[in-house]
Amino acid sequence: MLIKVDHTNIGRYHQLCKAEHVFGSRSRSALAAYGTEHDVHKFWIMAEDSTDLAALHLNGQVLTVVKGGDIGTEDIIALTEKFEIHEIDSDWDLCEKLHRILGGVTESSYYMEYKGGNICPDFPDIKPADLQDVYGVLQQSHEYYRTHLKFEPWADNLTKLTQCGAAKVYQLERDGRPIGTGSIISQDDTHAAIAAVAVIPEYRLQGIGTYITKFLIKEILSMGKTPCLISGYDEVAELYRKIDFLSYGRWGELYI
């Protein structure tokens, strides 16, 4: 059974989001930014009898499922058909189960959490971002951003997340130009998620991505929270392990 989130059950939704601190904080931050009556962002609690099992967040054609217990697939498949969902993000077990039923293409790597100590250096060349500059860095850095990222909806979403205190976006400048970026993209009570660490091609292989990540770690630790992230690819996970991130589960994305 799916229960629409409203002012009476937001606490239940928040509790379910604690089951996984990357997708969970993303869903919780979206709820803070957009509220319960938005046309595009929709939120549900999946429950069976009196037990809450999962928090669901639909953003257009992307559905995020944060599992708080074992769940079936019927309600998710029904939503997929009703809203013409093209992407489902959740843990790998559910992703595989849905893949067998719905087909499509999957991607996966690791949920990771920082287990190191405090970061001491200063970072004088990293500052709050101009979104137009950051967009330019992202466009240069990876084919995914060039084909999937449109400036206006991306900037509008980041602005709303920033205004509600869930997100912070930064840029790194060298030689008078922005050459790297990184974000704290979402938060819950105990964790904050790092995302979109990117460096333009001519400045790669110089440790700049690690430098930006360490800055974000320091920022999150100063908030009294634990840094977490999705590694994106197994090879990238190895880089994060070198700076004291450990994997604690496997995430999945199903593209239908």
Protein Blocks (a to p, Z undefined) as FASTA:
>chain_A
ZZdddfklmmmmmmmmmmpmklmmmmmmmmmmnojmbfklccddddehjacfbdcddehj
accdddfbdcdfklmmmmmmmnopabdcddfklmmmmmmmngpadddddddddfbdcdfb
dcfkbccddfklmmmmmmmmpmklmmmmcfklmmmmmmmmmmnopaccddddeehiafbd
cddfbdcfkbccdehiacdfklgonommmmmmmmmmmmmmmnopacdddehiaklmmmmm
mnopacfbdcddddZZ
